[in-house]
Amino acid sequence: MTLEFALVIPVLLLLLTGVLEFGRLGLLGMPIAQAARTGAIYGAMNPPDDLNPSAWSQQCELRAREVLANQAGINPSLVEVQCTYSTGSPLNRSTVQVRYPFTLLMGWSPAPSNLVIQRTAVIPVIR
């Protein structure tokens, strides 16, 4: 019985650690996706004028960062937000990409210890 327990417990701990890591990854991915959607919706509802596209990009980024401001486990200084507005046929589009570095709690030899969570939202402008 003791020998069986000694053989099984490392496998169970490895599985438990993997479940925890993927849970953390999913838990951080949801607010990052919400931030990208919020920024893209703002960008689609307030298209940039020809005079000041840089102010539009800053406002779009600000809206995305506001979503992540008080999220547990997210360091706002590490968040990267990129807002773009594309004109084309058939519709104009507001695109926001949010990136956040993710560090694994335990080092897995075949996997990298640092990952990047990246979410992109594209909202068409209908006006």
Number of C-alpha atoms within 10 A of each C-alpha: 5 7 7 8 9 10 10 11 11 11 11 11 11 11 12 11 14 16 12 14 16 12 12 15 17 13 13 19 18 11 18 27 21 18 28 29 25 23 32 30 22 20 28 22 15 14 17 16 10 7 7 9 14 13 12 19 20 14 17 27 25 16 19 31 22 14 18 19 13 11 13 10 10 17 13 14 9 11 16 15 23 17 23 16 22 12 11 8 7 7 13 17 22 27 23 29 23 25 19 21 14 17 14 17 13 10 11 10 7 6 9 10 13 12 13 12 17 16 20 19 20 19 21 19 19 9 8
